[in-house]
Amino acid sequence: MTGQTTRGSAPLRYRAGPRRQAFAALLDGLRTDGGAHVVTGEPGGGRTAFLEFAARAFRAGPVWHVRAEPACSLQPHSGLRTLLRAARHAGRVPGDGTAEEVLLDILRAASARSPLLVCVDDVHLWDTASRTALGRVAARVHAADGVHRVGLLVTVPGHRPVEREWATLPVLELTPLTPGDAAGLLHDLTDGAVDPVVREELVTEARGNPALLLALAHRLSPAQLRGDHALPRPLADAGTLTAVAGGCPIGQRPDRADLLLVVAAAMRATGEQDAEAALVGRATNGLSGRDGDVPPEPSEPPQASELLAVPGGRLRFRSPLFGRAVYAGAPSERRRAAHRLLAAAHPAPHGVPALLHRSWTAPGPDAVLAAELEAAATESTSGTPPALRRTAQVRAAELTPDDALRARRYTAAAEQALLAGHPPEALRLLDAAGSRPAPAPVRGRAELLRGRVLLADGPVDDARESFLLAAGLLAGPGPAQADTAVLGAADAAWAAGDRQGCLRALTHDAHDAHDTHGASVQAAVAGEFDLRAAGANPTGPQEAGEREEPVGPSAHRGATPAQPSVSPPALLRDHRDGMRAVLLGRFDLAAAPLTRVVDRGRPATEPERLLRSAAAALMLGDVGAARRAGARALASARTLGTAALEPRALEYLAYAELRAGRHQLARTHAEEGLRAARRAGQRNTAAHHHAVLALAASIEGARARVTEHATAALTTARRHGLAQAALLAQWAAARADLGEGRPEEAADRLGPLVRPGARRGHFAVWMLAVPCFVEAAALAGRPEDARAVVEDFALWAGCGADPQAPAQLLRCRALLAAPEAADELYLRALDRHDETSGDFERARTELLHGKWLRRRRRLREARARLGEALVDFERCGAQLWARQAAAELRAGGAAPSGPGAGAARRHGARDLSLLTPQQLRIARCVAEGATNREVALSLSVSTRTVDYHLRNVFATLGVRSRVELVRLVEQEEKTGAQL
C-alpha cells in the first residue's frame, strides 16, 4: 500500500491528559525542528492510528506516508522504492551501497521550501537493505546539511527487541488505553447502545488494547451488547486473539520454540505476568525430552526469543496480547501437557500455583482436587495474594460436583475478587453462586458480599436491602455474620443520611460485630448529630486533637470486603458502643470504649484492625494516632496486595490531615486515594476523595479544581444516594464562593443545607458548614437568616468533641453581634484559637476581625490583625484568602509584603478581571455617576449589598474613592477593557 494506511485501531482523541500533551509536543517539534522518532506498542495498540493522526495534523509541508509491503520484503531496496513512489520520485535506488546518500539528496530537495514529514508504518517488515539505509538517514537527519527540516516517524511492534538501526533514536511508546478512554471508544462505536455491565466486561477483557476492544465488540450481536442475551465464553477466544495479534505465534509441530512459548503462556494462566525462568526451563525440557534445568537464554530459537524476555531470571512475554494468543491458540492436549509438567516441576507441589496447574489437567469434576485447592487458597499464613486466591477458588468451584459446595466456593472467590479490587467480577461470581440451589447460610453470605459491593460501588439503599436480607438468612446458623450484615446495613444508612436507620442497626444485640469502622469514622470526623432529638448531654469532656476540617470518610468503606475478622469480640463491642454513643451525642460515654479500641489497635498488623483503630482515634480527635494507624494500614494493605483496602486507608489519612490543618498533605493523599479507588472500581470511595480534593482546593483558591472535583463527587453522590459526599462537595463550592468575595452565592448554596427542614443536609455533616453559612449571611447583609442555626451550633460546640468549634462559635456570634459587643467576641475567639492548632480557621477569624476594625477606622489595630491573617493564610497555602487579607491591608493604607502580597500586586490595582460579575456591574454604575441607592434600585438589590460590594471593589482594585474608580474605569474602557 502506497501513500496511505488502513484505519487505525484507536482514534488519538482517546489518548487524554499527559500522553496527549506528549504527542502534541512531539508533533510540534517535528514541524519546527525535524528529527526522527520510533513509535512502538503492542499489536493493536494504535501505532497505525498515531501515524494517521500525525499525517493529518502536519500542515507545514508535504507528507510521505507509506506502509511496509510484506510480499516485497525479500526484494532488496523494495522498501525504499515504495517510499520514493509515495514521494512521486521517478529515480532509481542504486545497489552499489550509495542508497543512503541518494535518499539524503532526495530529502534535502523535498524539504528545501518547507518542512517534510516521512511516516513509515511497520518498518520492521522492510527488507534489510532498506532498513539499513533509512536507519542511517534517520541518525543523520539533524546533522546533515539541508535536511534539518525533515521529520521521520517509523513504527515497530513493541513485542520485538528494537533493531540496531533504530536503537539510538528516541522512542515513543503507546501505552494501553485507560479504562475511561476504552469506555469512551466503545460508547462511540456502539452509539451508546452497550449495556454498562457488558461495557465493563469488554473493557476489562480488552486490557487497554484498542484493536482487541473493537474486535470483541464486533463479535457480539446487538442483543448481547444490550445485555439481553448471554455473552460468549470465553469472551476473547483464540480466533479473536490471534487475529488481533496478527496470526498464531506457534505452529502445529511441537518444536522447542513452540513448547517454550506454550509453557510460558501456561504460567500466565495463574494470573502471573512473569515466571521463574528455571521453572519454565524444567517444564520445557520435560516436554521436549531434554534433561536438566535449562532456562531459556538468548540462544533459544529465534521465534521464542523475539516474544520472550528474561529480565532478572524472570521470564515474561514482551506483549501480554501474544501471551494470551499463544495459550488460546495452542491445542488443548498441548496446554494440558504444559500444565502437567509445570505442576510436577513446581518446587511447592501443594501450593496454590502447583494445584492450579494440576486442576487444568483434570478432564472433569474432581472433588478431591477441589478440596485441596480450597484449603490452599484459605491458608492464612501462605501470603498468597487475593487475585491468586480468587483464581484458585473459582477453579475449585468449577471442579465441584455438589451444588451447595460450588455456590459456597464461588462466594469465597467473589470475596477475594473484591479484595483484589475487581467488583464487577465479584458480582459475576455471586451470580454464578446464585444460579444453583444452596442452603440459607450460603445464600446469606453471598447476599452479604453483594451488599458490600453495592456499598462501595452502587446505590447505598440497594446495599442496605442486601444487608438486611443477608441478616435474615444468617440469623440462625451464623449469628456473627448476621451481626456483620446488620452493621453493613447501618453503614449503608449512614451513607444515605438515615440517622434513625443507623441507630436501629447499632442497637442490634451483636456479640461479635464486624466491620463497624465504616460508619464510625463518619461519626468521628463528621462530628455533628441532632443533639436535641437524641437528648444529648452537652457537657461531655473536650477531647484532645485538632479539627480544622471536621469531616470524615463515608460509611461506604464498610462495603469493601474484609478477610475474616481477627479482632477480639471485646474490641468490636467497644467500637460499636462508642459509635452508638457518638451518634447520640453522648461523648462522655464514648471516650472510654473508643480509647480501648485505639490502644488495642496499636500493636496490630492487619489492615482491618488498623483502620478500626484509626476510626476510633478520629472520633476521639486524636489526629496523630489516626494518622499513624492510617499509614500503617496503608502499608499493610499494600504488603498483602489487598487493593480494596488501599483507597480506604488513604481516605483516613486524607481526613486526618484535613483535621490537622495540613491541607496540601490531605490533597496528596486524596489524589493517590482517588487513583486507587478508580483502580479498585470503588466509585463511592472515589466520590469521597473528590470531596476531599474539592475542600482542599477551596482553601487553596483553585476554583477550577473545586468545580471539577465537586462536580465529580456530586455526580456519583446523586446517582448512588451518598448524602454525605453531596453535602461536602456543596460546602466546598460555597467556601470557594466565600473566598472569592461572593457571600450571596455562598449563603444561597448553604442555606437549605444547614437550616431546619426537609432539605437539610446529612445529619452528621450539616453542622460543619454552619460557620461558613453564618459568615456568608452576615457579609451578604442577611444576618437574620443565620441566628437560628447559631444556637444549634452552640449545642455542638458545647459537646467538646471538636476543639475548633468553641472559637468558631464565638466568631459566629461576633458576626451577628452589635458593634459594642463584637470586638470582645472576636478577641475571645482568638484566645480560644490559641488553645488549638489550625492556621486556616484562626486566619479566617483574624481576617474578619481586621475587616471589622478597618471599617471602624481603627487602622493601626486593623493592620496588625490583617498582617497576622496574611501570614497564617500563606503558611497553610490559602492563597486566595491571603489575597483578601492583602487587599484589606492596602485599603487600610499598608503595603503588605510576602508571597501573598506579591500575588496580590501581580494581579494589580488595574486588573479589572479580578472583579466578580456583580462587582463589575456595580463598578460600571458607579463610574456612570449613580449613587448607591440608584445602583441598588437598578440591580434589584439592597443598599447594604451595594455598600458591601463597593468596599470589596475598592479593596481589590486598590482605589480609595469614587473619583479614582471612575478614572480607572474610563482608562480601562479606552484601552479596550470590558466591564
CORLINPE-V845656 format. One record per backbone hydrogen bond with DSSP energy under -1.0 kcal/mol. NH is the residue of the N-H (numbers start at 1). CO is the residue of the C=O. E is the energy in kcal/mol with one decimal. If there is no record, write none. Layout:
BEGIN
NH & CO & E
NH & CO & E
END
This chain:
BEGIN
14 & 11 & -1.8
15 & 12 & -2.7
16 & 14 & -1.2
21 & 17 & -2.0
22 & 18 & -2.4
23 & 19 & -2.3
24 & 20 & -2.5
25 & 21 & -2.4
26 & 22 & -2.2
27 & 23 & -2.4
28 & 24 & -2.4
29 & 25 & -2.2
30 & 26 & -2.0
31 & 27 & -1.8
32 & 28 & -2.0
33 & 29 & -3.1
34 & 29 & -1.1
35 & 150 & -2.4
37 & 152 & -2.5
38 & 170 & -2.8
39 & 154 & -3.2
40 & 172 & -2.5
45 & 42 & -2.3
50 & 46 & -2.1
51 & 47 & -2.0
52 & 48 & -2.3
53 & 49 & -2.3
54 & 50 & -2.8
55 & 51 & -2.6
56 & 52 & -2.3
57 & 53 & -2.6
58 & 54 & -1.3
64 & 117 & -2.8
66 & 119 & -2.7
67 & 1 & -1.2
68 & 121 & -2.0
72 & 69 & -2.0
73 & 70 & -1.4
75 & 72 & -1.6
78 & 75 & -1.9
81 & 77 & -2.0
82 & 78 & -1.9
83 & 79 & -1.9
84 & 80 & -2.4
85 & 81 & -2.1
86 & 82 & -1.9
87 & 83 & -1.4
88 & 85 & -1.4
89 & 84 & -2.8
102 & 98 & -2.2
103 & 99 & -2.6
104 & 100 & -2.1
105 & 101 & -2.3
106 & 102 & -2.1
107 & 103 & -2.5
108 & 104 & -2.5
109 & 105 & -2.2
110 & 106 & -2.2
111 & 107 & -1.8
112 & 109 & -1.1
116 & 149 & -2.1
117 & 62 & -2.0
118 & 151 & -3.0
119 & 64 & -3.4
120 & 153 & -2.8
121 & 66 & -2.5
123 & 155 & -1.8
125 & 122 & -1.9
126 & 123 & -1.7
131 & 127 & -2.4
132 & 128 & -2.6
133 & 129 & -2.3
134 & 130 & -2.8
135 & 131 & -2.7
136 & 132 & -2.2
137 & 133 & -2.1
138 & 134 & -2.7
139 & 135 & -1.7
144 & 140 & -3.0
147 & 144 & -1.3
150 & 147 & -1.3
151 & 116 & -3.3
152 & 35 & -2.9
153 & 118 & -3.0
154 & 37 & -2.0
155 & 120 & -2.0
156 & 39 & -2.0
158 & 41 & -2.9
160 & 157 & -1.0
166 & 163 & -1.7
169 & 166 & -1.5
172 & 38 & -3.4
174 & 40 & -3.1
177 & 208 & -2.7
182 & 178 & -2.8
183 & 179 & -2.4
184 & 180 & -2.0
185 & 181 & -2.3
186 & 182 & -2.3
187 & 183 & -2.4
188 & 184 & -2.1
189 & 185 & -2.1
190 & 186 & -2.0
192 & 187 & -2.5
193 & 190 & -1.4
195 & 225 & -3.3
199 & 195 & -3.2
200 & 196 & -2.4
201 & 197 & -2.0
202 & 198 & -2.7
203 & 199 & -2.7
204 & 200 & -2.2
205 & 201 & -2.5
206 & 202 & -2.3
207 & 203 & -1.2
209 & 206 & -1.8
211 & 44 & -2.0
213 & 209 & -2.3
214 & 210 & -2.3
215 & 211 & -2.3
216 & 212 & -2.6
217 & 213 & -2.1
218 & 214 & -2.5
219 & 215 & -1.3
220 & 217 & -1.0
225 & 221 & -2.5
226 & 222 & -2.0
228 & 223 & -2.3
229 & 223 & -1.0
241 & 237 & -2.4
242 & 238 & -2.7
243 & 239 & -1.9
244 & 240 & -2.1
245 & 241 & -2.2
247 & 242 & -3.8
255 & 253 & -2.3
259 & 255 & -2.5
260 & 256 & -2.5
261 & 257 & -2.1
262 & 258 & -2.6
263 & 259 & -2.6
264 & 260 & -2.4
265 & 261 & -2.6
266 & 262 & -2.5
267 & 263 & -1.6
270 & 267 & -1.3
271 & 268 & -2.2
275 & 315 & -2.1
277 & 313 & -2.5
280 & 276 & -1.9
281 & 277 & -2.4
282 & 278 & -2.3
283 & 279 & -2.2
284 & 280 & -2.7
285 & 281 & -2.5
286 & 282 & -1.8
287 & 283 & -1.9
288 & 284 & -2.4
289 & 285 & -1.1
290 & 285 & -1.4
294 & 292 & -1.0
300 & 297 & -2.2
305 & 301 & -2.1
306 & 302 & -2.0
308 & 304 & -2.0
309 & 316 & -2.8
314 & 311 & -1.7
315 & 275 & -3.5
316 & 309 & -2.3
318 & 307 & -3.0
323 & 319 & -1.6
324 & 320 & -2.1
325 & 321 & -2.5
326 & 322 & -2.8
327 & 323 & -1.8
328 & 324 & -2.6
329 & 325 & -2.3
330 & 326 & -1.1
335 & 331 & -2.0
336 & 332 & -2.5
337 & 333 & -2.0
338 & 334 & -2.1
339 & 335 & -2.4
340 & 336 & -2.5
341 & 337 & -2.2
342 & 338 & -2.2
343 & 339 & -2.4
344 & 340 & -1.9
345 & 341 & -2.2
346 & 342 & -1.1
351 & 348 & -1.9
355 & 351 & -2.3
356 & 352 & -2.5
357 & 353 & -2.2
358 & 354 & -2.1
359 & 355 & -2.4
360 & 356 & -1.6
361 & 358 & -1.6
362 & 359 & -1.0
366 & 399 & -1.8
370 & 366 & -2.3
371 & 367 & -2.0
372 & 368 & -2.1
373 & 369 & -2.5
374 & 370 & -2.4
375 & 371 & -2.5
376 & 372 & -2.4
377 & 373 & -2.5
378 & 374 & -1.7
389 & 385 & -2.1
390 & 386 & -2.9
391 & 387 & -2.0
392 & 388 & -2.3
393 & 389 & -2.6
394 & 390 & -2.6
395 & 391 & -2.4
396 & 392 & -2.5
397 & 393 & -2.3
398 & 394 & -2.3
399 & 395 & -1.5
400 & 397 & -1.1
406 & 402 & -2.3
407 & 403 & -2.5
408 & 404 & -2.0
409 & 405 & -2.1
410 & 406 & -2.4
411 & 407 & -2.1
412 & 408 & -2.1
413 & 409 & -2.3
414 & 410 & -2.2
415 & 411 & -1.9
416 & 412 & -1.8
417 & 413 & -2.3
418 & 414 & -2.0
419 & 415 & -2.0
420 & 416 & -2.2
421 & 418 & -1.3
422 & 417 & -2.6
426 & 422 & -2.0
427 & 423 & -2.3
428 & 424 & -2.0
429 & 425 & -2.4
430 & 426 & -2.2
431 & 427 & -2.2
432 & 428 & -2.0
433 & 429 & -2.2
434 & 430 & -2.0
443 & 439 & -2.2
444 & 440 & -3.0
445 & 441 & -2.2
446 & 442 & -2.1
447 & 443 & -2.2
448 & 444 & -2.2
449 & 445 & -2.1
450 & 446 & -2.2
451 & 447 & -2.2
452 & 448 & -1.6
453 & 449 & -2.4
454 & 450 & -2.4
455 & 451 & -2.3
456 & 452 & -1.7
457 & 453 & -2.1
458 & 454 & -1.2
460 & 720 & -2.5
463 & 459 & -1.7
464 & 460 & -2.2
465 & 461 & -1.8
466 & 462 & -2.1
467 & 463 & -2.5
468 & 464 & -2.5
469 & 465 & -2.4
470 & 466 & -2.5
471 & 467 & -2.6
472 & 468 & -1.9
473 & 469 & -2.0
474 & 470 & -2.1
478 & 474 & -1.7
482 & 478 & -2.3
483 & 479 & -2.3
484 & 480 & -1.9
485 & 481 & -2.2
486 & 482 & -2.3
487 & 483 & -2.6
488 & 484 & -2.1
489 & 485 & -2.1
490 & 486 & -1.9
491 & 487 & -2.3
492 & 488 & -2.4
493 & 489 & -2.4
494 & 490 & -2.4
495 & 491 & -2.6
496 & 492 & -1.8
497 & 494 & -1.4
498 & 493 & -3.3
499 & 497 & -1.1
502 & 498 & -1.7
503 & 499 & -2.3
504 & 500 & -2.5
505 & 501 & -1.9
506 & 502 & -2.6
507 & 503 & -1.5
508 & 505 & -1.5
510 & 508 & -1.8
520 & 516 & -1.7
521 & 517 & -2.3
523 & 519 & -2.0
524 & 520 & -2.4
525 & 521 & -3.3
526 & 522 & -2.4
528 & 764 & -1.4
531 & 529 & -2.0
534 & 530 & -2.1
536 & 531 & -2.8
543 & 800 & -2.0
548 & 659 & -2.3
551 & 549 & -2.7
557 & 554 & -1.6
558 & 555 & -2.1
559 & 556 & -2.6
560 & 557 & -1.3
572 & 568 & -1.6
573 & 569 & -2.7
574 & 570 & -2.5
575 & 571 & -2.3
576 & 572 & -2.5
577 & 573 & -3.0
578 & 574 & -2.8
579 & 575 & -2.2
580 & 576 & -2.4
581 & 577 & -2.2
582 & 578 & -2.1
583 & 579 & -2.4
584 & 580 & -1.6
585 & 582 & -1.6
586 & 581 & -2.6
587 & 585 & -1.4
590 & 586 & -1.2
591 & 587 & -1.3
594 & 590 & -1.9
595 & 591 & -2.2
596 & 592 & -1.8
597 & 593 & -1.7
598 & 594 & -2.2
599 & 595 & -2.5
600 & 596 & -2.5
601 & 597 & -1.3
604 & 601 & -1.2
610 & 606 & -2.1
611 & 607 & -2.5
612 & 608 & -2.0
613 & 609 & -2.3
614 & 610 & -2.4
615 & 611 & -2.2
616 & 612 & -2.1
617 & 613 & -2.3
618 & 614 & -2.2
619 & 615 & -1.9
620 & 616 & -2.0
622 & 617 & -2.3
623 & 621 & -1.6
626 & 622 & -2.0
627 & 623 & -2.6
628 & 624 & -2.2
629 & 625 & -2.5
630 & 626 & -2.5
631 & 627 & -2.4
632 & 628 & -2.2
633 & 629 & -2.4
634 & 630 & -2.1
635 & 631 & -2.2
636 & 632 & -2.5
637 & 633 & -2.6
638 & 634 & -2.1
639 & 635 & -2.1
640 & 636 & -2.3
642 & 637 & -2.0
643 & 641 & -1.4
644 & 419 & -2.2
645 & 642 & -1.6
649 & 645 & -2.4
650 & 646 & -2.5
651 & 647 & -1.6
652 & 648 & -2.2
653 & 649 & -2.2
654 & 650 & -2.5
655 & 651 & -2.4
656 & 652 & -2.5
657 & 653 & -2.4
658 & 654 & -2.1
659 & 655 & -2.4
660 & 656 & -1.5
661 & 658 & -1.4
662 & 657 & -2.6
663 & 661 & -1.3
666 & 662 & -2.2
667 & 663 & -2.2
668 & 664 & -2.0
669 & 665 & -2.5
670 & 666 & -2.5
671 & 667 & -2.7
672 & 668 & -2.0
673 & 669 & -2.8
674 & 670 & -2.5
675 & 671 & -1.8
676 & 672 & -2.3
677 & 673 & -2.8
678 & 674 & -2.2
679 & 675 & -2.3
680 & 676 & -2.2
682 & 677 & -2.8
684 & 456 & -1.8
686 & 682 & -2.4
687 & 683 & -2.1
688 & 684 & -1.6
689 & 685 & -2.0
690 & 686 & -2.6
691 & 687 & -1.9
692 & 688 & -2.1
693 & 689 & -2.4
694 & 690 & -2.4
695 & 691 & -2.3
696 & 692 & -2.6
697 & 693 & -2.4
698 & 694 & -1.9
700 & 696 & -2.1
701 & 697 & -1.6
702 & 697 & -1.8
703 & 701 & -1.2
706 & 702 & -2.2
707 & 703 & -2.6
708 & 704 & -2.3
709 & 705 & -2.7
710 & 706 & -2.8
711 & 707 & -2.3
712 & 708 & -1.9
713 & 709 & -2.6
714 & 710 & -2.7
715 & 711 & -2.3
716 & 712 & -1.6
717 & 713 & -2.7
718 & 714 & -2.6
719 & 715 & -1.4
720 & 716 & -2.5
721 & 717 & -1.2
722 & 717 & -1.9
723 & 495 & -1.5
723 & 721 & -1.3
726 & 722 & -2.0
727 & 723 & -2.0
728 & 724 & -2.4
729 & 725 & -2.2
730 & 726 & -2.2
731 & 727 & -2.7
732 & 728 & -2.3
733 & 729 & -2.0
734 & 730 & -2.3
735 & 731 & -2.7
736 & 732 & -2.0
737 & 733 & -2.0
738 & 734 & -2.3
739 & 735 & -2.5
740 & 736 & -1.5
741 & 738 & -1.5
742 & 737 & -2.7
746 & 742 & -1.9
747 & 743 & -3.0
748 & 744 & -2.6
749 & 745 & -2.0
750 & 746 & -2.3
751 & 747 & -2.7
754 & 750 & -1.4
755 & 751 & -2.2
760 & 757 & -1.5
761 & 753 & -2.5
765 & 762 & -1.9
766 & 762 & -2.5
768 & 765 & -1.8
769 & 766 & -1.0
770 & 767 & -1.3
773 & 769 & -2.2
774 & 770 & -3.0
775 & 771 & -2.1
776 & 772 & -2.6
777 & 773 & -3.1
778 & 774 & -2.5
779 & 775 & -2.5
780 & 776 & -1.9
781 & 778 & -1.3
782 & 777 & -3.2
785 & 782 & -1.5
786 & 783 & -1.6
790 & 786 & -1.5
791 & 787 & -1.1
792 & 788 & -1.3
793 & 789 & -2.4
794 & 790 & -1.8
795 & 791 & -1.2
796 & 792 & -1.4
797 & 793 & -2.7
798 & 794 & -1.9
799 & 796 & -1.2
805 & 802 & -1.0
808 & 804 & -2.4
809 & 805 & -2.8
810 & 806 & -2.0
811 & 807 & -2.1
812 & 808 & -2.5
813 & 809 & -2.5
814 & 810 & -2.2
815 & 811 & -2.0
816 & 812 & -1.2
821 & 818 & -1.6
822 & 818 & -1.7
825 & 821 & -1.6
826 & 822 & -2.5
827 & 823 & -2.2
828 & 824 & -2.4
829 & 825 & -2.4
830 & 826 & -2.4
831 & 827 & -2.0
832 & 828 & -2.1
833 & 829 & -2.1
834 & 830 & -1.5
835 & 832 & -1.1
836 & 833 & -1.6
842 & 838 & -1.5
843 & 839 & -2.9
844 & 840 & -2.1
845 & 841 & -1.8
846 & 842 & -2.5
847 & 843 & -2.7
848 & 844 & -2.3
849 & 845 & -2.5
850 & 846 & -2.7
851 & 847 & -2.5
852 & 848 & -2.2
853 & 849 & -2.6
854 & 850 & -2.4
855 & 851 & -2.3
857 & 854 & -2.0
858 & 853 & -2.4
859 & 857 & -1.4
862 & 858 & -2.4
863 & 859 & -2.9
864 & 860 & -1.8
865 & 861 & -2.4
866 & 862 & -3.0
867 & 863 & -2.3
868 & 864 & -1.8
869 & 865 & -2.0
870 & 866 & -2.5
871 & 867 & -2.1
872 & 868 & -2.4
873 & 869 & -2.8
874 & 870 & -2.4
875 & 871 & -2.1
876 & 872 & -1.5
877 & 874 & -1.0
878 & 873 & -2.6
879 & 877 & -1.5
882 & 878 & -2.1
883 & 879 & -2.2
884 & 880 & -1.4
885 & 881 & -2.1
886 & 882 & -2.6
887 & 883 & -2.6
888 & 884 & -2.3
889 & 885 & -2.1
890 & 886 & -2.4
891 & 887 & -2.4
892 & 888 & -1.4
893 & 890 & -1.9
894 & 889 & -2.8
902 & 898 & -2.7
903 & 899 & -2.4
904 & 900 & -2.3
905 & 901 & -2.9
906 & 902 & -2.7
907 & 903 & -1.7
911 & 908 & -1.1
912 & 910 & -1.1
914 & 911 & -1.6
915 & 912 & -1.8
920 & 916 & -2.7
921 & 917 & -2.2
922 & 918 & -2.2
923 & 919 & -2.6
924 & 920 & -2.4
925 & 921 & -2.1
926 & 922 & -2.5
927 & 923 & -2.4
928 & 924 & -1.3
929 & 926 & -1.9
930 & 925 & -2.0
935 & 931 & -2.5
936 & 932 & -2.4
937 & 933 & -2.2
938 & 934 & -2.2
939 & 935 & -2.0
941 & 936 & -2.1
946 & 942 & -1.8
947 & 943 & -2.6
948 & 944 & -2.3
949 & 945 & -2.5
950 & 946 & -2.7
951 & 947 & -2.2
952 & 948 & -1.8
953 & 949 & -2.4
954 & 950 & -2.5
955 & 951 & -2.3
956 & 952 & -2.8
957 & 953 & -2.4
958 & 954 & -1.3
959 & 954 & -1.4
965 & 961 & -1.7
966 & 962 & -2.8
967 & 963 & -2.2
968 & 964 & -2.3
969 & 965 & -2.7
970 & 966 & -2.5
971 & 967 & -2.5
972 & 968 & -2.6
973 & 969 & -2.4
974 & 970 & -1.9
975 & 971 & -1.4
976 & 973 & -1.1
977 & 972 & -3.6
END
